[in-house]
């Protein structure tokens, strides 16, 4: 295996949780809800997925548990912000703090255990393609799902009727309501989709990335995922590009250090963030396009006037 | 309704303090942790020390703690809240809490503070540290014996004297066996991020190292080493569970005895600000069992450990040159503690540029 291939394999592992959590949050935000609790939902998914895997011995049950855990946990956010119309920013932050705490409790019996690593699924024939085969077709199921989700969400948002409704709600919930669209119900579903994706991203952390449970193991990835949604200007393909750009720069800087190329490591560590900011500046020079993509009702509470 | 939600949100944030706020008559010995108490590494070792302390004094003391306190401005708030809550003695257990500890100590002259691994003290701030470099020297010797390729990977956290000293000790130990031994260093710029630590481990292994050692806090690198079939050293806690066939040994921090000694001094009223730097012989650090190595390597490691314990061998004994080729220690000379505690240079043979 060549060094480039080795680097790319590591990049895929590092980028997958970012892409997953971002694509979920993208749908939530397209529906006009800003959920800052991604970090909390992610770490809940990681703890629940690991616990379920240890209990049943099957990482696939672990994945499902992680998805369910993230989705259910996001319901709490939905109830507080959609039904009780609490401030979304404050509730999202509380969700993160709460998630870090509860996940620590759930994971406590499993600390220090070596987990079951999710095994790759080898796609026949395609995996024999030189170079690309092992990279793209000898991966675990979560990677395949992450790519499928990006394609699916892109189709769903821009080609389906339900997607159009979601975007309409995100842009003008008053008008959408007047047209008879169920704003609150749709937003609940969008929030839960975001939670389920974050939970799946968490499952990737504790079953693939580092098959173990340690408290706070998401270590800020939820926040990066949130930033990626803005970076992607709420467009699915850009989430994929952004996640992989961030992952690629993060891993390359580690290799650059090990090669000993003599650039200060603090600068190298900051590189992924610098690269992200530079790209953000480049793609946001067209202010009109940015405005069109930004959900106009993002973060605004909605109270139906019956 | 909004108010209730807000109250809910804030109560989630202060949940951790609820436990700390009860009972007044017991002496409070408080702890500030940089990671989670179950990280399997650095913070867990401190928490095991705290539990030993609690067990020793039982009902006489309380030992509230705050976990996952980030280094930086937040640390100051956390330490201040502890001091305000009536702690008699506060242990701040990470290098990055140094300035915050000193600042808070100025505001609370009656509260006593102990800062781990730092170099700033005050009348009410003592420092305590462990001579980890003794263990790293032994690890270096084992690495040089065990490595086929003569290259080890080193996952470092931040370029502070503590970590630089560890790298130097490791390299010096390794080169006492194999003068051509090389070490590749990756600075993760974090103490705690399992994913990033695993990425660093993968990068090092992909570049051909066949021994891994770490100065970060989780078992993720050990796990990667196990998966890739190379050997590795544990850090701060015994990490044998993460790599039963991988771990060669680990530096295990055993802070309990020190915490008991200092708490006793507070209860007796004999506490003074001191700068304590204990090593293998004082039992503040121990080596995890030497495993997964041939008997002759194990014997050499044990002999080296015995020599360090008895004081016969100091890991930093000359001749040692600095990385830039200038002389540091003459033949037979031993480094003084001051130089080690402020170490900001590599010795000859380290294949990395020290970040400034």
Interface residues (C-beta under 8 A of the other chain):
Chain A: X3 X6 X7 X10 X13 X14 X80 X84 X85 X86 X87 X90 X91 X93 X94 X97 X98 X100 X101 X104 X107 X108 X111 X112 X113 X114 X117 X205 X209 X210 X211 X212 X214 X215 X216 X217 X219 X220 X221 X250 X251 X254 X255 X257 X258 X259 X260 X262 X264 X265 X266 X269
Chain B: X1 X2 X5 X6 X8 X9 X10 X12 X13 X15 X16 X35 X36 X37 X38 X39 X40 X67 X68 X153 X159 X184 X185 X186 X187 X188 X189 X190 X192 X193 X194 X195 X196 X197 X198 X199 X200 X202 X203 X204 X206 X207 X218 X219 X220 X223 X226 X227 X241 X242 X351 X352 X353 X355 X356
